């Protein structure tokens, strides 16, 4: 085994393997290679220091709440990825459908084309006053247009 393969194994190994206590190719390599043995010792020291620090840290959230948030976050990431793939196709299909329906002679299918009435002002203001009043189909609504 060469040093590159040993380092790859060390990154996934547990502390017993790094100390050379477990049988295998890694233990044989660590027995013969001083450079890799120093790396393994350093990894064991760092892991123990990290374990010591983590033992004294209080969790900010209960474990159940943290797990719920993690699963919710994963679901949201999956949904976001799905919409990033599907969204553009849906938007393109919607635009194509609107264009197809609006380009039909006589307007959209199933809807008769009605002439649009020309709005006529209800009250003609005197010169110099920039306002016009228009009636609507609803007698309770009057449009006041300031221009």
BELBEL-V599047 format. One record per residue. N is the residue number from 1. RES is the residue in one small letter. PHI is phi in whole degrees, 0 to 359 (NA if undefined). NEAR is the number of other C-alpha atoms within 12 Angstrom. D_FIRST is the distance of its C-alpha to the first C-alpha in Angstrom with 2 decimals. Layout:
# BELBEL-V599047
N;RES;PHI;NEAR;D_FIRST / N;RES;PHI;NEAR;D_FIRST
This chain:
# BELBEL-V599047
1;x;NA;19;0.00 / 2;x;266;17;3.79 / 3;x;293;22;6.78 / 4;x;297;16;8.37 / 5;x;294;16;6.47 / 6;x;294;29;6.79 / 7;x;294;25;10.30 / 8;x;300;17;11.11 / 9;x;292;25;10.56 / 10;x;296;31;12.56 / 11;x;292;21;15.30 / 12;x;251;16;15.98 / 13;x;279;24;15.48 / 14;x;273;20;18.64 / 15;x;302;24;19.66 / 16;x;296;21;19.09 / 17;x;292;28;15.36 / 18;x;292;37;15.32 / 19;x;280;27;17.36 / 20;x;84;26;15.04 / 21;x;273;17;17.90 / 22;x;261;16;16.41 / 23;x;290;15;14.45 / 24;x;150;18;11.07 / 25;x;295;23;7.30 / 26;x;296;34;8.11 / 27;x;298;26;10.68 / 28;x;297;23;8.85 / 29;x;292;28;6.68 / 30;x;295;32;10.13 / 31;x;290;23;11.93 / 32;x;254;18;10.58 / 33;x;246;20;10.36 / 34;x;292;14;13.91 / 35;x;297;18;13.67 / 36;x;291;31;11.46 / 37;x;295;26;13.70 / 38;x;295;20;16.69 / 39;x;296;24;15.71 / 40;x;297;35;15.29 / 41;x;297;23;18.63 / 42;x;296;19;20.27 / 43;x;298;25;19.39 / 44;x;296;24;20.88 / 45;x;300;17;23.92 / 46;x;294;16;24.53 / 47;x;296;20;24.32 / 48;x;292;17;26.80 / 49;x;295;14;29.06 / 50;x;296;14;29.16 / 51;x;299;14;29.93 / 52;x;298;12;32.69 / 53;x;294;12;34.22 / 54;x;291;12;34.18 / 55;x;295;11;35.92 / 56;x;261;10;38.89 / 57;x;266;11;39.26 / 58;x;275;10;42.06 / 59;x;291;12;41.50 / 60;x;283;9;44.02 / 61;x;236;13;44.42 / 62;x;298;11;44.54 / 63;x;302;12;41.46 / 64;x;298;12;43.59 / 65;x;294;13;44.90 / 66;x;297;14;41.50 / 67;x;294;13;40.23 / 68;x;298;14;43.38 / 69;x;295;15;42.97 / 70;x;294;15;39.35 / 71;x;290;14;40.27 / 72;x;298;14;43.36 / 73;x;297;14;41.40 / 74;x;295;14;38.91 / 75;x;297;14;41.93 / 76;x;294;14;43.57 / 77;x;296;14;40.51 / 78;x;297;14;40.41 / 79;x;296;15;44.16 / 80;x;298;14;43.96 / 81;x;297;13;41.31 / 82;x;296;15;43.51 / 83;x;291;15;46.59 / 84;x;292;14;44.86 / 85;x;276;13;44.21 / 86;x;271;14;47.53 / 87;x;306;15;49.87 / 88;x;300;13;50.33 / 89;x;294;14;51.07 / 90;x;295;15;53.63 / 91;x;296;15;55.24 / 92;x;296;13;55.56 / 93;x;295;14;57.06 / 94;x;295;14;59.53 / 95;x;297;14;60.65 / 96;x;298;14;61.08 / 97;x;297;16;63.13 / 98;x;296;16;65.37 / 99;x;296;14;65.94 / 100;x;296;15;66.80 / 101;x;289;17;69.23 / 102;x;285;17;70.84 / 103;x;271;13;71.46 / 104;x;290;16;73.52 / 105;x;295;13;77.22 / 106;x;89;14;79.17 / 107;x;90;17;76.27 / 108;x;298;17;73.87 / 109;x;296;15;74.43 / 110;x;85;11;76.84 / 111;x;239;12;78.23 / 112;x;291;11;81.51 / 113;x;275;13;81.82 / 114;x;257;9;84.30 / 115;x;291;8;86.09 / 116;x;273;6;85.18 / 117;x;288;9;88.35 / 118;x;281;9;89.17 / 119;x;290;16;89.33 / 120;x;241;14;92.69 / 121;x;296;17;93.32 / 122;x;286;16;95.47 / 123;x;236;18;96.99 / 124;x;268;16;97.49 / 125;x;287;17;97.13 / 126;x;290;9;99.51 / 127;x;302;8;98.48 / 128;x;95;9;96.11 / 129;x;257;12;94.47 / 130;x;263;14;90.96 / 131;x;212;18;90.70 / 132;x;218;22;91.09 / 133;x;247;20;91.33 / 134;x;233;23;90.20 / 135;x;277;20;90.81 / 136;x;240;17;88.11 / 137;x;296;11;88.37 / 138;x;270;9;88.24 / 139;x;293;9;91.55 / 140;x;276;9;89.94 / 141;x;241;11;87.66 / 142;x;232;17;88.89 / 143;x;269;20;86.62 / 144;x;253;18;87.55 / 145;x;249;19;86.20 / 146;x;263;11;86.33 / 147;x;226;10;85.89
